[in-house]
Amino acid sequence: MKIGVLALQGAVEEHRVSLGRAGAESMPIKRVEELQTVDGLIIPGGESTTIGKLMRKYGFIEAIRDYAAQGRPVFGTCAGLIVMAKRIDGGEPAHLELMDMTVSRNAFGRQRESFECDLEVKGIDEPVRAVFIRAPLISEVGPEVEVLSTYRDEIVTARQGHLLAASYHPELTDDYRLHQYFADMVESSRPAGSIV
């Protein structure tokens, strides 16, 4: 099993370290054709408008939509969550439009209002350590989206089938269990006998 980390912007190496701790092989994804060499994809944080522009410039919008349409798991963190959403509050055009949710950018304030906390996440036994940095939140979800965790009654982790999204940065802590959760999603999505 190999998981790709979209390497246009954000904490690519930190995600790869967490995946390694979870026992998954990983590689940075810099070109569209590399998508077909991995079983799952992480879209890291950064700045969502910039990531969206770079995805369009390098042909990743349609490529990742096609990838997800094949049933391959995709996990977006922070800005990655924003680019996966079907709707973005405030008029910013949506990017990948993969998950049936509305997101609010920078909902938890500016950089200086960043914080860490322990989150109860459905499907993970012990609380997960989460780092919120200019984090978005999920303001609304469709009927097929499962809420996995909330912080102060706001949705911060959600799953829609083979798609996973988190408002925070799980890769900036030593807690790799959300990456383990995603790796398990990837493993269970692979066809029997898959060699990719």
Summary of the structure (lengths in Angstrom):
residues: 196
radius of gyration: 15.1
end to end distance: 6.9
largest distance: 48.5
contacts: 677
relative contact order: 0.19
helix: 31%
strand: 31%
